[in-house]
């Protein structure tokens, strides 16, 4: 918009007092207006300021004014659309903490220790220095763990080493972590416990063998059964077994020359 005219006030006066214009010579009256040019009205913009954030999407602002040659005027004096006063900035991601793995194994074989994991500062998947991430939000890199004490573990005694008389029974004596409770955590350490028996007090180690007595092996007989015939010569039979205290065993265990001879299993019987 162009401004083509300017004006001023001219009055007729007597001794400083204003009187009607007709009392003065109109031919000598000074001009009350003249043409002027203050220039066109246009939008003026300065540079965008700093972003409102250091990472992530923020905003920048700038001054936008409608001006002529003399300075700022009302926005309505500028015909073109007003330029933007704000813009987005720093649209890249902020660095953030990333947990790279799960907690590892406890650093002790028995008792209380520490588990650790790796936590890195990253931007769009790339590792950067930790100082670029907020230290107050960093996840824990370690935590306490307790795999329990190492204790002796025994299974049941096995069978006696002999069939007759006195022998030996054995059992496994191993080491387990965690008061005998094999959890997923302490099972991963059991190989250490078992490999290092010193973790358990050897003076408290249970016996791995003991004597056993299954008794001597002897022949057992029951009564003869009925005769196979009612008249004439027939036979009778009975059960004959080699036994120890636990029950029947192989006959060969009763065939020791120093033991009694095999009892008669069958006999003939005559009847009239």
ABEGO torsion letter per residue (X at the ends): XBBABBBBBBBBBBGGBBBBAAABBAAABBBABBBBBAEBBBBBBBBBBBBABABEBBBBBBBBBBBBAAEBBBAAABABBBBBABBBBGABBBBBBBBABBBBBBABABEBBBBBBBBBBBBGGBBBBAAABBAAABBBABBBBBAEBBBBBBBBBBBBABABEBBBBBBBBBBBBGGGBBBAAAAAAAAAAAABAAABBAAABBBABBBBBAEBBBBBBBBBBBBABABEBBBBBBBBBBBBAAEBBBAAAAABAABBBBBBABBBBBBX
